[in-house]
Amino acid sequence: MASLSSLMLVTAVAALLVIGSSGTEVTFKIGESSTTSTLELITNVAISEVEIKEKGGSDWRGLKESSANTWKIKSDAPLKGPLSVRFLVKNGGYRVVDDVIPETFKAGSVYKSGIQVQ
């Protein structure tokens, strides 16, 4: 008969396999209205908050949700990339993707976060 610790280990490994194999990778599509000083991000999943940090910056700047899964920010000066993105997943927790949006981003481009969400 299996020991309690063995059963707990098997259960934990099974849970990790289920979590790791399910979910959707978060992507950021650059919207058509984006310019060097305006950024429109369209996410493929519902998230609660989106912020960006410019290269060399220390502060996160919040984007405003303009419609479902579409987030915008307008800057007085050109945005300095690559841009890092921090977002809040609706089922909990902030995620950060460093340098995901390159300095030379173009409308229509899609950038993968490498982060899976449920």
Sequence and secondary structure as in RCSB ss.txt:
>XXXX:A:sequence
MASLSSLMLVTAVAALLVIGSSGTEVTFKIGESSTTSTLELITNVAISEVEIKEKGGSDWRGLKESSANTWKIKS
DAPLKGPLSVRFLVKNGGYRVVDDVIPETFKAGSVYKSGIQVQ
>XXXX:A:secstr
   HHHHHHHHHHHHHHHHHHSSEEEEEEE TT  SSEEEEEESS EEEEEEE TT  S EE EEEETTEEEEE 
SS   SSEEEEEEETTS EEEEEEEE TT  TT EEEEEEEE 
